[in-house]
Amino acid sequence: MTRVTAVPARSVDDKPVHSCLYPAFRARDRRITTIEGLSPAEGPLHPMQEQFLAAQGFQCGFCTAGTIMTAAAKCCAMGAPMERVLKGNLCRCTGYRAIRDAIEGHRHVQEDLPGASVGRSLGSPLGPALVTGQARFTADEPPIPDLLHLKVVRSPHAHARVVAIRKEAALQVAGVHSIFTWEDVPLHRPFTSATHDDYHVDPDDTLMLDRVVRFVGQRVVLVAADSEQAAVLACDKIEVDYEILPAVFDPEEAMRPMLRSCTKAKTPPHASPTRSAMCCGRSTARMAAWPPGSRKRTSPWRTPMPRTGSPT
Ligand code: FES
């Protein structure tokens, strides 16, 4: 299966194109190459695939197919600025330095020697699957039959309190199964949206749905329906009243400590009142106030992440 991404993921007559934008009829009688066919199935990898493995020019690998296809077709226009070569290739997690290193042919991984791997920079075990297009992502999976469709009503405000939500009309839309608001979410079950190797450092500061919205686009209402159309229609019929609260739009001002409303109910008994009101959940300083041995998470959504050895 060819992954459809928002970046060039295939080439037509050796010219990279955006899979998601390229009309199929234009490809008739033309030579199409995808990441899966860049190198022979049983043969050696394309040099650009090898370079991405050597520099570990990926993290999650979602953009890797498009980046390699673009680089493989254009790297030969050497001398062109990298930004120009990769124009339209968006990476959400690697940060481009590793990608640049890969295209420039730098090597960051060391040889994986039996019995001598500790302390060495080894490549991600998933690397070969990522550079050949074999790794599967959510979008590669066919939809499950009878799956419900979810649509979200989001906040138009940077900071506001939800005063009322009227969902009666939305519930009348044919095909709507359920509508969820902050009232359906237990206040004592926050989670963290951050994902670091040491999961102890990320505060559980986010509720699935919150009564206070803290950025434009925050989830306010969830609608589950039989079809996408029904869910969209129901979202249009939902009315939300907000009490607008002061917001910070200046990055320097945002760096200053500030008070914010907090949804967490639990506070370590010996944490100072000021600390417990600062920021959200557990700030680093507040983390230090927790007694040793009490930091272990029990959140059902978080499990310790194994280290993969990826240098990125
Ligand atoms: Fe994850 Fe580029 S988007 S590696």
Residues whose N, C-alpha, C, O or C-beta is under 5 A from the ligand:
A	BS01	FES	F58 Q59 C60 G61 F62 C63 L90 C91 R92 C93 T94
